[in-house]
Amino acid sequence: MPFQQLLSQKPPGLNRDEIVDRVNLLALHASTGHDLDAVRRLCAPDIVCEFVGDKSRISYAGRHVGVETLASILRTINIDFEQLNYALSDMIVDGGRVAVRRTVEWRHRGTGRRGLVELADFARFEHGLMVEFVEYRDSIAILSMQGESDAA
């Protein structure tokens, strides 16, 4: 494969409205844990995902590959946290790339503590499937809900 072809952007396979619908669907189902099959249907089998954070304090932080790995991480998050509310603040779609800012109100199931978590998500679609996902979370809010006294 020529080097230039490796660097070229592949077509998203979706129009803007379809991308917005899929991002909303994925955000809703992934964060509530009600339908991980939607994650499997809408993500590439070899999706690359990264949850930015300190791996020593947030177990799923880091770079991961594969839709089943992503489903497992989402399942783990849903075991630890109950989602109470969800709001999508902003979304920018540029071709097959998407940037999203959202707020989630969670309750940690172990400590009972509640908090608002701001998230910034970045995704890329190719041929109708999400192939890349990067998420930045308010780690201080998450650690505080987990009961870590030195979260700040």
N, CA, C and O atoms as a GROMACS GRO file, in nm:
protein
  608
    1MET      N    1   0.084  -0.117   0.000
    1MET     CA    2   0.000   0.000   0.000
    1MET      C    3   0.090   0.124   0.000
    1MET      O    4   0.179   0.135   0.084
    2PRO      N    5   0.068   0.217  -0.091
    2PRO     CA    6   0.148   0.339  -0.096
    2PRO      C    7   0.132   0.422   0.032
    2PRO      O    8   0.026   0.425   0.093
    3PHE      N    9   0.240   0.489   0.070
    3PHE     CA   10   0.242   0.569   0.192
    3PHE      C   11   0.132   0.674   0.192
    3PHE      O   12   0.066   0.694   0.294
    4GLN      N   13   0.110   0.741   0.081
    4GLN     CA   14   0.008   0.845   0.071
    4GLN      C   15  -0.131   0.789   0.100
    4GLN      O   16  -0.215   0.856   0.161
    5GLN      N   17  -0.155   0.666   0.056
    5GLN     CA   18  -0.285   0.603   0.079
    5GLN      C   19  -0.306   0.574   0.229
    5GLN      O   20  -0.418   0.581   0.278
    6LEU      N   21  -0.197   0.541   0.299
    6LEU     CA   22  -0.207   0.519   0.443
    6LEU      C   23  -0.250   0.645   0.517
    6LEU      O   24  -0.320   0.638   0.618
    7LEU      N   25  -0.207   0.761   0.467
    7LEU     CA   26  -0.237   0.888   0.531
    7LEU      C   27  -0.371   0.948   0.490
    7LEU      O   28  -0.422   1.038   0.556
    8SER      N   29  -0.427   0.897   0.381
    8SER     CA   30  -0.552   0.956   0.332
    8SER      C   31  -0.669   0.916   0.420
    8SER      O   32  -0.674   0.807   0.476
    9GLN      N   33  -0.763   1.008   0.430
    9GLN     CA   34  -0.881   0.986   0.512
    9GLN      C   35  -0.981   0.899   0.436
    9GLN      O   36  -1.011   0.925   0.320
   10LYS      N   37  -1.031   0.798   0.501
   10LYS     CA   38  -1.130   0.710   0.439
   10LYS      C   39  -1.268   0.775   0.453
   10LYS      O   40  -1.290   0.851   0.547
   11PRO      N   41  -1.359   0.744   0.362
   11PRO     CA   42  -1.492   0.807   0.369
   11PRO      C   43  -1.569   0.759   0.492
   11PRO      O   44  -1.562   0.642   0.529
   12PRO      N   45  -1.644   0.852   0.555
   12PRO     CA   46  -1.720   0.812   0.673
   12PRO      C   47  -1.834   0.716   0.641
   12PRO      O   48  -1.876   0.638   0.726
   13GLY      N   49  -1.884   0.721   0.517
   13GLY     CA   50  -1.995   0.633   0.480
   13GLY      C   51  -2.128   0.675   0.540
   13GLY      O   52  -2.226   0.601   0.532
   14LEU      N   53  -2.131   0.793   0.600
   14LEU     CA   54  -2.252   0.846   0.662
   14LEU      C   55  -2.259   0.996   0.634
   14LEU      O   56  -2.157   1.062   0.620
   15ASN      N   57  -2.381   1.048   0.625
   15ASN     CA   58  -2.392   1.193   0.614
   15ASN      C   59  -2.391   1.253   0.755
   15ASN      O   60  -2.390   1.180   0.854
   16ARG      N   61  -2.391   1.384   0.764
   16ARG     CA   62  -2.380   1.452   0.894
   16ARG      C   63  -2.492   1.410   0.990
   16ARG      O   64  -2.465   1.381   1.106
   17ASP      N   65  -2.616   1.408   0.941
   17ASP     CA   66  -2.728   1.372   1.028
   17ASP      C   67  -2.716   1.228   1.080
   17ASP      O   68  -2.747   1.201   1.196
   18GLU      N   69  -2.670   1.138   0.995
   18GLU     CA   70  -2.652   0.999   1.038
   18GLU      C   71  -2.543   0.989   1.145
   18GLU      O   72  -2.555   0.911   1.240
   19ILE      N   73  -2.436   1.066   1.129
   19ILE     CA   74  -2.329   1.067   1.230
   19ILE      C   75  -2.383   1.120   1.362
   19ILE      O   76  -2.357   1.061   1.467
   20VAL      N   77  -2.457   1.231   1.358
   20VAL     CA   78  -2.515   1.288   1.480
   20VAL      C   79  -2.605   1.186   1.548
   20VAL      O   80  -2.598   1.168   1.670
   21ASP      N   81  -2.690   1.118   1.471
   21ASP     CA   82  -2.780   1.017   1.528
   21ASP      C   83  -2.701   0.904   1.594
   21ASP      O   84  -2.737   0.859   1.703
   22ARG      N   85  -2.595   0.858   1.528
   22ARG     CA   86  -2.516   0.748   1.584
   22ARG      C   87  -2.441   0.790   1.710
   22ARG      O   88  -2.433   0.713   1.805
   23VAL      N   89  -2.388   0.910   1.710
   23VAL     CA   90  -2.318   0.958   1.830
   23VAL      C   91  -2.414   0.967   1.946
   23VAL      O   92  -2.381   0.925   2.057
   24ASN      N   93  -2.532   1.022   1.924
   24ASN     CA   94  -2.633   1.030   2.030
   24ASN      C   95  -2.674   0.892   2.078
   24ASN      O   96  -2.685   0.869   2.199
   25LEU      N   97  -2.696   0.801   1.988
   25LEU     CA   98  -2.735   0.664   2.023
   25LEU      C   99  -2.624   0.596   2.104
   25LEU      O  100  -2.651   0.534   2.206
   26LEU      N  101  -2.501   0.607   2.057
   26LEU     CA  102  -2.389   0.545   2.128
   26LEU      C  103  -2.371   0.606   2.267
   26LEU      O  104  -2.349   0.534   2.364
   27ALA      N  105  -2.379   0.737   2.276
   27ALA     CA  106  -2.360   0.802   2.406
   27ALA      C  107  -2.468   0.760   2.504
   27ALA      O  108  -2.440   0.736   2.621
   28LEU      N  109  -2.589   0.752   2.458
   28LEU     CA  110  -2.699   0.714   2.546
   28LEU      C  111  -2.687   0.569   2.591
   28LEU      O  112  -2.694   0.540   2.710
   29HIS      N  113  -2.669   0.478   2.496
   29HIS     CA  114  -2.666   0.335   2.530
   29HIS      C  115  -2.539   0.296   2.605
   29HIS      O  116  -2.543   0.215   2.697
   30ALA      N  117  -2.427   0.353   2.566
   30ALA     CA  118  -2.302   0.319   2.633
   30ALA      C  119  -2.302   0.367   2.776
   30ALA      O  120  -2.254   0.297   2.866
   31SER      N  121  -2.354   0.486   2.799
   31SER     CA  122  -2.348   0.542   2.934
   31SER      C  123  -2.451   0.482   3.028
   31SER      O  124  -2.431   0.484   3.149
   32THR      N  125  -2.561   0.429   2.976
   32THR     CA  126  -2.661   0.367   3.063
   32THR      C  127  -2.641   0.217   3.073
   32THR      O  128  -2.693   0.154   3.165
   33GLY      N  129  -2.567   0.159   2.978
   33GLY     CA  130  -2.544   0.015   2.982
   33GLY      C  131  -2.662  -0.068   2.939
   33GLY      O  132  -2.659  -0.191   2.952
   34HIS      N  133  -2.767  -0.004   2.886
   34HIS     CA  134  -2.887  -0.078   2.848
   34HIS      C  135  -2.872  -0.157   2.720
   34HIS      O  136  -2.939  -0.258   2.702
   35ASP      N  137  -2.786  -0.113   2.630
   35ASP     CA  138  -2.780  -0.178   2.500
   35ASP      C  139  -2.637  -0.178   2.446
   35ASP      O  140  -2.603  -0.098   2.359
   36LEU      N  141  -2.554  -0.267   2.498
   36LEU     CA  142  -2.418  -0.275   2.447
   36LEU      C  143  -2.416  -0.335   2.307
   36LEU      O  144  -2.315  -0.325   2.238
   37ASP      N  145  -2.526  -0.397   2.263
   37ASP     CA  146  -2.534  -0.445   2.126
   37ASP      C  147  -2.529  -0.329   2.027
   37ASP      O  148  -2.479  -0.345   1.916
   38ALA      N  149  -2.581  -0.212   2.067
   38ALA     CA  150  -2.570  -0.094   1.981
   38ALA      C  151  -2.424  -0.057   1.962
   38ALA      O  152  -2.384  -0.018   1.852
   39VAL      N  153  -2.345  -0.069   2.066
   39VAL     CA  154  -2.201  -0.042   2.055
   39VAL      C  155  -2.139  -0.140   1.956
   39VAL      O  156  -2.058  -0.101   1.872
   40ARG      N  157  -2.176  -0.265   1.966
   40ARG     CA  158  -2.121  -0.368   1.876
   40ARG      C  159  -2.164  -0.345   1.731
   40ARG      O  160  -2.085  -0.369   1.639
   41ARG      N  161  -2.286  -0.299   1.710
   41ARG     CA  162  -2.337  -0.275   1.575
   41ARG      C  163  -2.275  -0.153   1.509
   41ARG      O  164  -2.252  -0.152   1.388
   42LEU      N  165  -2.248  -0.049   1.588
   42LEU     CA  166  -2.209   0.079   1.532
   42LEU      C  167  -2.059   0.106   1.536
   42LEU      O  168  -2.012   0.207   1.483
   43CYS      N  169  -1.983   0.017   1.599
   43CYS     CA  170  -1.837   0.033   1.607
   43CYS      C  171  -1.768  -0.076   1.526
   43CYS      O  172  -1.818  -0.188   1.516
   44ALA      N  173  -1.653  -0.041   1.469
   44ALA     CA  174  -1.573  -0.140   1.396
   44ALA      C  175  -1.521  -0.246   1.493
   44ALA      O  176  -1.494  -0.215   1.609
   45PRO      N  177  -1.508  -0.370   1.447
   45PRO     CA  178  -1.456  -0.475   1.534
   45PRO      C  179  -1.320  -0.441   1.594
   45PRO      O  180  -1.288  -0.483   1.706
   46ASP      N  181  -1.239  -0.366   1.520
   46ASP     CA  182  -1.104  -0.331   1.566
   46ASP      C  183  -1.094  -0.184   1.607
   46ASP      O  184  -0.989  -0.122   1.590
   47ILE      N  185  -1.202  -0.129   1.662
   47ILE     CA  186  -1.202   0.010   1.706
   47ILE      C  187  -1.087   0.034   1.803
   47ILE      O  188  -1.055  -0.050   1.887
   48VAL      N  189  -1.025   0.150   1.789
   48VAL     CA  190  -0.920   0.193   1.882
   48VAL      C  191  -0.984   0.297   1.974
   48VAL      O  192  -1.036   0.398   1.927
   49CYS      N  193  -0.979   0.271   2.104
   49CYS     CA  194  -1.038   0.365   2.198
   49CYS      C  195  -0.938   0.398   2.307
   49CYS      O  196  -0.855   0.316   2.347
   50GLU      N  197  -0.948   0.520   2.354
   50GLU     CA  198  -0.859   0.565   2.461
   50GLU      C  199  -0.939   0.645   2.562
   50GLU      O  200  -1.012   0.738   2.527
   51PHE      N  201  -0.923   0.606   2.688
   51PHE     CA  202  -0.982   0.680   2.799
   51PHE      C  203  -0.865   0.746   2.870
   51PHE      O  204  -0.786   0.679   2.935
   52VAL      N  205  -0.856   0.877   2.858
   52VAL     CA  206  -0.742   0.951   2.911
   52VAL      C  207  -0.755   0.960   3.063
   52VAL      O  208  -0.861   0.996   3.115
   53GLY      N  209  -0.648   0.928   3.132
   53GLY     CA  210  -0.648   0.935   3.278
   53GLY      C  211  -0.534   0.855   3.337
   53GLY      O  212  -0.455   0.793   3.265
   54ASP      N  213  -0.525   0.857   3.468
   54ASP     CA  214  -0.420   0.788   3.542
   54ASP      C  215  -0.461   0.644   3.564
   54ASP      O  216  -0.554   0.616   3.641
   55LYS      N  217  -0.393   0.551   3.497
   55LYS     CA  218  -0.426   0.409   3.504
   55LYS      C  219  -0.417   0.354   3.645
   55LYS      O  220  -0.486   0.258   3.679
   56SER      N  221  -0.332   0.412   3.728
   56SER     CA  222  -0.319   0.361   3.865
   56SER      C  223  -0.441   0.398   3.950
   56SER      O  224  -0.462   0.338   4.056
   57ARG      N  225  -0.520   0.494   3.905
   57ARG     CA  226  -0.638   0.537   3.982
   57ARG      C  227  -0.770   0.507   3.912
   57ARG      O  228  -0.874   0.493   3.977
   58ILE      N  229  -0.766   0.496   3.780
   58ILE     CA  230  -0.887   0.463   3.702
   58ILE      C  231  -0.850   0.343   3.615
   58ILE      O  232  -0.775   0.356   3.519
   59SER      N  233  -0.903   0.227   3.651
   59SER     CA  234  -0.857   0.100   3.594
   59SER      C  235  -0.867   0.091   3.442
   59SER      O  236  -0.783   0.027   3.380
   60TYR      N  237  -0.964   0.152   3.382
   60TYR     CA  238  -0.984   0.140   3.238
   60TYR      C  239  -0.912   0.249   3.157
   60TYR      O  240  -0.922   0.252   3.035
   61ALA      N  241  -0.839   0.337   3.226
   61ALA     CA  242  -0.766   0.442   3.154
   61ALA      C  243  -0.662   0.378   3.062
   61ALA      O  244  -0.606   0.272   3.092
   62GLY      N  245  -0.638   0.442   2.950
   62GLY     CA  246  -0.538   0.394   2.856
   62GLY      C  247  -0.596   0.366   2.720
   62GLY      O  248  -0.714   0.390   2.694
   63ARG      N  249  -0.512   0.314   2.633
   63ARG     CA  250  -0.548   0.285   2.494
   63ARG      C  251  -0.586   0.138   2.483
   63ARG      O  252  -0.517   0.051   2.536
   64HIS      N  253  -0.696   0.111   2.412
   64HIS     CA  254  -0.748  -0.025   2.399
   64HIS      C  255  -0.790  -0.048   2.254
   64HIS      O  256  -0.819   0.047   2.180
   65VAL      N  257  -0.793  -0.175   2.214
   65VAL     CA  258  -0.833  -0.210   2.078
   65VAL      C  259  -0.939  -0.318   2.083
   65VAL      O  260  -0.927  -0.417   2.156
   66GLY      N  261  -1.044  -0.299   2.004
   66GLY     CA  262  -1.147  -0.401   1.989
   66GLY      C  263  -1.280  -0.362   2.050
   66GLY      O  264  -1.286  -0.304   2.158
   67VAL      N  265  -1.388  -0.395   1.979
   67VAL     CA  266  -1.521  -0.360   2.024
   67VAL      C  267  -1.559  -0.437   2.150
   67VAL      O  268  -1.630  -0.383   2.235
   68GLU      N  269  -1.515  -0.560   2.164
   68GLU     CA  270  -1.546  -0.636   2.285
   68GLU      C  271  -1.474  -0.578   2.406
   68GLU      O  272  -1.528  -0.579   2.517
   69THR      N  273  -1.354  -0.527   2.386
   69THR     CA  274  -1.281  -0.459   2.494
   69THR      C  275  -1.356  -0.334   2.534
   69THR      O  276  -1.372  -0.306   2.653
   70LEU      N  277  -1.403  -0.256   2.436
   70LEU     CA  278  -1.480  -0.136   2.465
   70LEU      C  279  -1.609  -0.172   2.540
   70LEU      O  280  -1.644  -0.105   2.638
   71ALA      N  281  -1.679  -0.276   2.497
   71ALA     CA  282  -1.802  -0.318   2.565
   71ALA      C  283  -1.772  -0.358   2.710
   71ALA      O  284  -1.850  -0.328   2.800
   72SER      N  285  -1.661  -0.424   2.731
   72SER     CA  286  -1.622  -0.466   2.866
   72SER      C  287  -1.593  -0.345   2.955
   72SER      O  288  -1.631  -0.343   3.072
   73ILE      N  289  -1.526  -0.244   2.900
   73ILE     CA  290  -1.497  -0.122   2.976
   73ILE      C  291  -1.627  -0.051   3.012
   73ILE      O  292  -1.645  -0.007   3.125
   74LEU      N  293  -1.718  -0.040   2.917
   74LEU     CA  294  -1.846   0.026   2.943
   74LEU      C  295  -1.927  -0.050   3.048
   74LEU      O  296  -1.993   0.010   3.132
   75ARG      N  297  -1.920  -0.183   3.043
   75ARG     CA  298  -1.986  -0.265   3.144
   75ARG      C  299  -1.927  -0.237   3.282
   75ARG      O  300  -2.001  -0.225   3.380
   76THR      N  301  -1.795  -0.227   3.290
   76THR     CA  302  -1.727  -0.198   3.417
   76THR      C  303  -1.769  -0.062   3.472
   76THR      O  304  -1.797  -0.049   3.591
   77ILE      N  305  -1.774   0.038   3.385
   77ILE     CA  306  -1.816   0.172   3.427
   77ILE      C  307  -1.958   0.167   3.481
   77ILE      O  308  -1.989   0.228   3.583
   78ASN      N  309  -2.045   0.093   3.412
   78ASN     CA  310  -2.186   0.084   3.454
   78ASN      C  311  -2.204   0.002   3.582
   78ASN      O  312  -2.306   0.017   3.650
   79ILE      N  313  -2.109  -0.082   3.615
   79ILE     CA  314  -2.113  -0.153   3.744
   79ILE      C  315  -2.078  -0.055   3.855
   79ILE      O  316  -2.140  -0.057   3.962
   80ASP      N  317  -1.979   0.030   3.831
   80ASP     CA  318  -1.934   0.126   3.933
   80ASP      C  319  -2.026   0.246   3.949
   80ASP      O  320  -2.041   0.298   4.060
   81PHE      N  321  -2.088   0.290   3.840
   81PHE     CA  322  -2.164   0.415   3.841
   81PHE      C  323  -2.306   0.395   3.787
   81PHE      O  324  -2.327   0.321   3.691
   82GLU      N  325  -2.400   0.461   3.850
   82GLU     CA  326  -2.538   0.469   3.801
   82GLU      C  327  -2.554   0.605   3.736
   82GLU      O  328  -2.525   0.708   3.797
   83GLN      N  329  -2.601   0.606   3.612
   83GLN     CA  330  -2.624   0.733   3.546
   83GLN      C  331  -2.760   0.786   3.584
   83GLN      O  332  -2.861   0.716   3.572
   84LEU      N  333  -2.763   0.912   3.630
   84LEU     CA  334  -2.889   0.975   3.670
   84LEU      C  335  -2.940   1.071   3.562
   84LEU      O  336  -3.060   1.074   3.535
   85ASN      N  337  -2.851   1.148   3.502
   85ASN     CA  338  -2.888   1.243   3.397
   85ASN      C  339  -2.776   1.248   3.294
   85ASN      O  340  -2.662   1.211   3.321
   86TYR      N  341  -2.812   1.296   3.175
   86TYR     CA  342  -2.717   1.306   3.064
   86TYR      C  343  -2.756   1.427   2.980
   86TYR      O  344  -2.874   1.445   2.949
   87ALA      N  345  -2.658   1.508   2.943
   87ALA     CA  346  -2.685   1.623   2.856
   87ALA      C  347  -2.572   1.640   2.756
   87ALA      O  348  -2.454   1.642   2.793
   88LEU      N  349  -2.608   1.652   2.632
   88LEU     CA  350  -2.512   1.679   2.526
   88LEU      C  351  -2.504   1.830   2.510
   88LEU      O  352  -2.603   1.894   2.475
   89SER      N  353  -2.386   1.888   2.535
   89SER     CA  354  -2.372   2.034   2.531
   89SER      C  355  -2.340   2.085   2.391
   89SER      O  356  -2.404   2.179   2.342
   90ASP      N  357  -2.242   2.024   2.327
   90ASP     CA  358  -2.195   2.071   2.196
   90ASP      C  359  -2.152   1.952   2.112
   90ASP      O  360  -2.105   1.851   2.164
   91MET      N  361  -2.169   1.965   1.979
   91MET     CA  362  -2.118   1.864   1.888
   91MET      C  363  -2.072   1.934   1.761
   91MET      O  364  -2.143   2.017   1.704
   92ILE      N  365  -1.952   1.898   1.716
   92ILE     CA  366  -1.899   1.948   1.590
   92ILE      C  367  -1.868   1.827   1.503
   92ILE      O  368  -1.798   1.735   1.545
   93VAL      N  369  -1.920   1.828   1.380
   93VAL     CA  370  -1.897   1.720   1.285
   93VAL      C  371  -1.819   1.778   1.168
   93VAL      O  372  -1.860   1.877   1.108
   94ASP      N  373  -1.706   1.716   1.137
   94ASP     CA  374  -1.623   1.759   1.024
   94ASP      C  375  -1.588   1.635   0.942
   94ASP      O  376  -1.496   1.560   0.976
   95GLY      N  377  -1.663   1.613   0.834
   95GLY     CA  378  -1.644   1.491   0.757
   95GLY      C  379  -1.681   1.372   0.844
   95GLY      O  380  -1.794   1.362   0.893
   96GLY      N  381  -1.586   1.282   0.865
   96GLY     CA  382  -1.610   1.165   0.948
   96GLY      C  383  -1.561   1.182   1.090
   96GLY      O  384  -1.562   1.086   1.168
   97ARG      N  385  -1.519   1.303   1.126
   97ARG     CA  386  -1.469   1.328   1.262
   97ARG      C  387  -1.572   1.405   1.343
   97ARG      O  388  -1.644   1.490   1.290
   98VAL      N  389  -1.578   1.373   1.473
   98VAL     CA  390  -1.677   1.433   1.561
   98VAL      C  391  -1.611   1.472   1.693
   98VAL      O  392  -1.529   1.398   1.747
   99ALA      N  393  -1.647   1.588   1.743
   99ALA     CA  394  -1.607   1.632   1.877
   99ALA      C  395  -1.735   1.660   1.955
   99ALA      O  396  -1.824   1.729   1.906
  100VAL      N  397  -1.743   1.608   2.077
  100VAL     CA  398  -1.864   1.620   2.158
  100VAL      C  399  -1.824   1.662   2.299
  100VAL      O  400  -1.726   1.614   2.355
  101ARG      N  401  -1.904   1.754   2.354
  101ARG     CA  402  -1.890   1.789   2.496
  101ARG      C  403  -2.022   1.754   2.561
  101ARG      O  404  -2.128   1.794   2.514
  102ARG      N  405  -2.014   1.678   2.671
  102ARG     CA  406  -2.136   1.636   2.739
  102ARG      C  407  -2.115   1.634   2.889
  102ARG      O  408  -2.002   1.635   2.938
  103THR      N  409  -2.226   1.632   2.961
  103THR     CA  410  -2.225   1.628   3.107
  103THR      C  411  -2.310   1.509   3.150
  103THR      O  412  -2.419   1.487   3.098
  104VAL      N  413  -2.258   1.434   3.245
  104VAL     CA  414  -2.330   1.319   3.299
  104VAL      C  415  -2.335   1.333   3.450
  104VAL      O  416  -2.234   1.364   3.514
  105GLU      N  417  -2.453   1.311   3.508
  105GLU     CA  418  -2.464   1.305   3.653
  105GLU      C  419  -2.462   1.157   3.692
  105GLU      O  420  -2.546   1.079   3.648
  106TRP      N  421  -2.364   1.121   3.773
  106TRP     CA  422  -2.348   0.983   3.816
  106TRP      C  423  -2.357   0.971   3.966
  106TRP      O  424  -2.334   1.067   4.040
  107ARG      N  425  -2.390   0.851   4.009
  107ARG     CA  426  -2.383   0.814   4.150
  107ARG      C  427  -2.294   0.691   4.157
  107ARG      O  428  -2.319   0.591   4.089
  108HIS      N  429  -2.190   0.699   4.241
  108HIS     CA  430  -2.102   0.584   4.258
  108HIS      C  431  -2.176   0.480   4.341
  108HIS      O  432  -2.222   0.510   4.451
  109ARG      N  433  -2.187   0.360   4.290
  109ARG     CA  434  -2.266   0.257   4.356
  109ARG      C  435  -2.203   0.212   4.489
  109ARG      O  436  -2.275   0.168   4.579
  110GLY      N  437  -2.071   0.222   4.502
  110GLY     CA  438  -2.004   0.180   4.625
  110GLY      C  439  -2.013   0.282   4.737
  110GLY      O  440  -2.036   0.247   4.852
  111THR      N  441  -1.993   0.409   4.703
  111THR     CA  442  -1.990   0.514   4.805
  111THR      C  443  -2.123   0.587   4.818
  111THR      O  444  -2.149   0.651   4.921
  112GLY      N  445  -2.207   0.580   4.715
  112GLY     CA  446  -2.333   0.653   4.715
  112GLY      C  447  -2.316   0.800   4.679
  112GLY      O  448  -2.415   0.873   4.670
  113ARG      N  449  -2.193   0.844   4.659
  113ARG     CA  450  -2.168   0.985   4.625
  113ARG      C  451  -2.212   1.015   4.483
  113ARG      O  452  -2.197   0.934   4.391
  114ARG      N  453  -2.269   1.136   4.468
  114ARG     CA  454  -2.314   1.182   4.337
  114ARG      C  455  -2.224   1.294   4.288
  114ARG      O  456  -2.161   1.364   4.367
  115GLY      N  457  -2.219   1.310   4.157
  115GLY     CA  458  -2.142   1.419   4.101
  115GLY      C  459  -2.170   1.439   3.953
  115GLY      O  460  -2.219   1.350   3.885
  116LEU      N  461  -2.139   1.558   3.907
  116LEU     CA  462  -2.148   1.590   3.765
  116LEU      C  463  -2.011   1.570   3.703
  116LEU      O  464  -1.910   1.617   3.757
  117VAL      N  465  -2.006   1.500   3.593
  117VAL     CA  466  -1.881   1.473   3.524
  117VAL      C  467  -1.889   1.534   3.385
  117VAL      O  468  -1.978   1.502   3.306
  118GLU      N  469  -1.795   1.622   3.355
  118GLU     CA  470  -1.784   1.680   3.220
  118GLU      C  471  -1.696   1.586   3.137
  118GLU      O  472  -1.593   1.538   3.184
  119LEU      N  473  -1.738   1.561   3.014
  119LEU     CA  474  -1.664   1.473   2.924
  119LEU      C  475  -1.643   1.542   2.790
  119LEU      O  476  -1.729   1.617   2.743
  120ALA      N  477  -1.530   1.516   2.729
  120ALA     CA  478  -1.502   1.559   2.592
  120ALA      C  479  -1.468   1.433   2.514
  120ALA      O  480  -1.372   1.363   2.546
  121ASP      N  481  -1.546   1.404   2.411
  121ASP     CA  482  -1.528   1.284   2.330
  121ASP      C  483  -1.491   1.324   2.188
  121ASP      O  484  -1.543   1.420   2.132
  122PHE      N  485  -1.401   1.246   2.131
  122PHE     CA  486  -1.358   1.266   1.993
  122PHE      C  487  -1.368   1.131   1.923
  122PHE      O  488  -1.318   1.030   1.973
  123ALA      N  489  -1.433   1.129   1.807
  123ALA     CA  490  -1.453   1.003   1.736
  123ALA      C  491  -1.429   1.022   1.588
  123ALA      O  492  -1.432   1.133   1.535
  124ARG      N  493  -1.404   0.908   1.522
  124ARG     CA  494  -1.386   0.909   1.377
  124ARG      C  495  -1.461   0.790   1.319
  124ARG      O  496  -1.456   0.679   1.371
  125PHE      N  497  -1.533   0.818   1.209
  125PHE     CA  498  -1.610   0.716   1.140
  125PHE      C  499  -1.547   0.684   1.005
  125PHE      O  500  -1.498   0.773   0.935
  126GLU      N  501  -1.551   0.557   0.969
  126GLU     CA  502  -1.510   0.512   0.836
  126GLU      C  503  -1.610   0.408   0.790
  126GLU      O  504  -1.645   0.317   0.865
  127HIS      N  505  -1.654   0.419   0.666
  127HIS     CA  506  -1.744   0.321   0.606
  127HIS      C  507  -1.863   0.288   0.697
  127HIS      O  508  -1.905   0.172   0.705
  128GLY      N  509  -1.917   0.389   0.765
  128GLY     CA  510  -2.038   0.372   0.845
  128GLY      C  511  -2.016   0.326   0.988
  128GLY      O  512  -2.112   0.313   1.063
  129LEU      N  513  -1.892   0.301   1.027
  129LEU     CA  514  -1.863   0.252   1.162
  129LEU      C  515  -1.766   0.344   1.236
  129LEU      O  516  -1.680   0.406   1.174
  130MET      N  517  -1.782   0.353   1.367
  130MET     CA  518  -1.686   0.428   1.448
  130MET      C  519  -1.558   0.344   1.457
  130MET      O  520  -1.562   0.229   1.499
  131VAL      N  521  -1.445   0.403   1.417
  131VAL     CA  522  -1.318   0.330   1.417
  131VAL      C  523  -1.221   0.382   1.523
  131VAL      O  524  -1.123   0.316   1.556
  132GLU      N  525  -1.250   0.500   1.576
  132GLU     CA  526  -1.161   0.558   1.676
  132GLU      C  527  -1.244   0.641   1.773
  132GLU      O  528  -1.338   0.710   1.734
  133PHE      N  529  -1.207   0.632   1.903
  133PHE     CA  530  -1.280   0.703   2.007
  133PHE      C  531  -1.181   0.741   2.117
  133PHE      O  532  -1.108   0.656   2.168
  134VAL      N  533  -1.178   0.870   2.152
  134VAL     CA  534  -1.093   0.918   2.261
  134VAL      C  535  -1.181   0.998   2.355
  134VAL      O  536  -1.259   1.082   2.312
  135GLU      N  537  -1.168   0.970   2.486
  135GLU     CA  538  -1.251   1.040   2.584
  135GLU      C  539  -1.166   1.099   2.695
  135GLU      O  540  -1.080   1.032   2.753
  136TYR      N  541  -1.192   1.226   2.721
  136TYR     CA  542  -1.132   1.297   2.834
  136TYR      C  543  -1.243   1.317   2.935
  136TYR      O  544  -1.350   1.369   2.901
  137ARG      N  545  -1.219   1.276   3.060
  137ARG     CA  546  -1.319   1.288   3.166
  137ARG      C  547  -1.266   1.378   3.276
  137ARG      O  548  -1.146   1.396   3.292
  138ASP      N  549  -1.358   1.433   3.352
  138ASP     CA  550  -1.323   1.508   3.471
  138ASP      C  551  -1.282   1.406   3.577
  138ASP      O  552  -1.364   1.361   3.656
  139SER      N  553  -1.155   1.372   3.578
  139SER     CA  554  -1.104   1.267   3.668
  139SER      C  555  -1.120   1.304   3.814
  139SER      O  556  -1.142   1.217   3.898
  140ILE      N  557  -1.110   1.433   3.847
  140ILE     CA  558  -1.124   1.476   3.986
  140ILE      C  559  -1.265   1.444   4.036
  140ILE      O  560  -1.280   1.395   4.148
  141ALA      N  561  -1.367   1.470   3.955
  141ALA     CA  562  -1.505   1.439   3.994
  141ALA      C  563  -1.523   1.289   4.013
  141ALA      O  564  -1.586   1.245   4.109
  142ILE      N  565  -1.467   1.210   3.923
  142ILE     CA  566  -1.479   1.063   3.933
  142ILE      C  567  -1.410   1.013   4.058
  142ILE      O  568  -1.467   0.933   4.133
  143LEU      N  569  -1.287   1.058   4.082
  143LEU     CA  570  -1.212   1.013   4.199
  143LEU      C  571  -1.280   1.056   4.328
  143LEU      O  572  -1.280   0.982   4.426
  144SER      N  573  -1.336   1.174   4.329
  144SER     CA  574  -1.407   1.224   4.447
  144SER      C  575  -1.528   1.136   4.478
  144SER      O  576  -1.552   1.103   4.594
  145MET      N  577  -1.604   1.098   4.374
  145MET     CA  578  -1.718   1.009   4.395
  145MET      C  579  -1.673   0.871   4.445
  145MET      O  580  -1.745   0.806   4.520
  146GLN      N  581  -1.555   0.829   4.402
  146GLN     CA  582  -1.502   0.699   4.445
  146GLN      C  583  -1.452   0.705   4.589
  146GLN      O  584  -1.418   0.602   4.647
  147GLY      N  585  -1.447   0.826   4.646
  147GLY     CA  586  -1.407   0.839   4.786
  147GLY      C  587  -1.258   0.859   4.807
  147GLY      O  588  -1.208   0.839   4.918
  148GLU      N  589  -1.188   0.898   4.702
  148GLU     CA  590  -1.044   0.923   4.717
  148GLU      C  591  -1.025   1.062   4.775
  148GLU      O  592  -1.059   1.162   4.711
  149SER      N  593  -0.973   1.068   4.895
  149SER     CA  594  -0.959   1.196   4.966
  149SER      C  595  -0.857   1.289   4.903
  149SER      O  596  -0.866   1.410   4.920
  150ASP      N  597  -0.760   1.234   4.831
  150ASP     CA  598  -0.658   1.318   4.770
  150ASP      C  599  -0.686   1.342   4.622
  150ASP      O  600  -0.593   1.360   4.543
  151ALA      N  601  -0.814   1.341   4.584
  151ALA     CA  602  -0.852   1.360   4.443
  151ALA      C  603  -0.808   1.494   4.389
  151ALA      O  604  -0.775   1.504   4.271
  152ALA      N  605  -0.807   1.594   4.472
  152ALA     CA  606  -0.766   1.727   4.425
  152ALA      C  607  -0.617   1.733   4.423
  152ALA      O  608  -0.560   1.836   4.387
   0.00000   0.00000   0.00000
